[in-house]
Amino acid sequence: MFIDITDRKTAQERLKQALQQAEDANKAKSDFLSNMSHDIRTPMNAIVGMSTIASEHIDDKERVKDCLHKINLSSKQLLGLINDVLDMSKIESGKLVMNPTDLSLSETSESICEIIRPQINLKNQHFDITVHNIISEHVYIDGVRLNQVLLNFLSNAMKFTHERGHILVDIYQEPSLKGDGYVKTHFIVKDDGIGMSREFQKRLFRAFEREDNLRIQKTQGTGLGMAISKHIIDSMGGVIECESELGIGTTFHVALDLERVAVDDSHMKLTGLKILVIDDNRDLCLTAIDGIQRLDAIGEYCMTERDALEKVRVNDYFAILVDYRMGNSNGIEVIKNLRKIVGKEKPICLISAYDSAEFEKEAREAGATGFIPKPLFKSTIYHQLVKYTPDYHELDGASEHTISLKGLKILLAEDQYINAEIIKSLLEDREAIVDVAEDGQIATELFKKSKEFEYDVILMDLRMPNMNGFEATEAIRGMHERKDAWKTPIIALTADAFAEDAEKCLEIGMDAHMTKPVDIDLLEKTLAQLKK
């Protein structure tokens, strides 16, 4: 008698594989908790230690300034670790949702550059960001999540690239197979850092995974960033790829089919104007020329100072764009030599991926008339150069992205004393007038007793005793006898950072949702948008 045990062997093999997977998962999570214990304590140690040093050297302004700078960096690092853990929890419970909105690729690129510049400067790394073939600068996407993915790639690039190493971001577009209403947008982050082993690349996008060897033991991280990034891109219907080689570097490539936003940019023309670009990097030159030609202008480029000086001797250019870093040449020195030929009136702008505040004084003294941040989108070039055209008026320029807080009267509902003190101080430093309510009930009463339109904006915490932020908002919006009940902007300012929290805020009548710790620059931009 024969008994077929094939099914039994298959079942045993599956059980064996499941057991092995469970053991691997438990080990990964155990390693993760060990790493988290270390990685959380590291920035906490810096915060506590630097606070102690600052208090002991309170009269040494430079020492205190250095301590505060390091506390700020450590705080952001700690916040990143916490956000990763919370995001992973949402992913595992299936509650991480996307919130697509109208996104300007130009503005988000500029924002990313601003965030990473301090760390780039700290390691003396070379950074550049390029764009080309941009079909639609405005697209529908969850901008917060896109930034999260790109900043994760850039954070790893900076951590695993040596001092004076190179990091490059490239953004380009092509027609989408989904139709004319969409555009395939590519984001590439490339570095020449230490790279990854082929074995680790197979596990790269698994949660709690980190390559464990002597090369990276001093580098902090949860091992969650890549898993979260992969989930975000998958949720957006995109593709994420990685190429890496030990000792050579790493390249991440994300491709997304994004819905186009209809924006009328027909007024963005510099028709017939001749513009010269000077940069020692051919790709960056071509990026600039692409943007210039999309403005109906005439673009030329050269890659050496010598060629540039020869060109300006025989050509009459409307404007000249000079890269700040040009191999052995310094863009500021190039401007000095250009001024000897073209005189004082010709617009000469310095282009750079770095913070122009660091070299603005020196550049102005050399003859620079303006500064253009990379990447060189069509809109970026236009808004910088249109100012030098004969028929330009100030009101025709780029719209302001921020609003002055001077004189604004703000009602702040916040039950935590230290949080209220911080936010109140930041706002008053910008000459705003702030009334503080310790809970939602007090905030409601203050608004009820105020004159109509006395408050320009209400900043509302969500979790407060007696009456929470949701209840307070509903109470204020329900004051139908007041004309300002629905016209006064209410902004949620809370530690509840998930998309569903933001959606709930909007559903009950709030105008915007911002997370703590407060970003004062983002608050100014948010107010500017609400005041339009």
Secondary structure, DSSP 8 states (H G I E B T S, - for coil): -----HHHHHHHHHHHHHHHHHHHHHHHHHHHHHHHHHHHHHHHHHHHHHHHHHHHTTT-HHHHHHHHHHHHHHHHHHHHHHHHHHHHHHHHTT------EEEEHHHHHHHHHHHHHHHHHHTT-EEEEEEES-S-SEEEE-HHHHHHHHHHHHHHHHHTS-TT-EEEEEEEEEE-TT-TTEEEEEEEEEE-S----HHHHTTTTSTT----STTTTTS---S-HHHHHHHHHHHTT-EEEEEEETTTEEEEEEEEEEEE-----TT---TT-EEEEE-S-HHHHHHHHHHHHTTT-EEEEESSHHHHHHHHHH---SEEEEESEETTEEHHHHHHHHHHHH-SSS-EEEEESS-GGGTHHHHHHHT--EEEESS--HHHHHHHHGGGSTT--GGGS---S----TT-EEEEE---HHHHHHHHHHHHHTT-EEEEESSHHHHHHHHHHS-TT--SEEEE-SS-SSS-HHHHHHHHHT-TT-TTTTTS-EEEEES--SHHHHHHHHHTT-SEEEESS--HHHHHHHHHHHH-
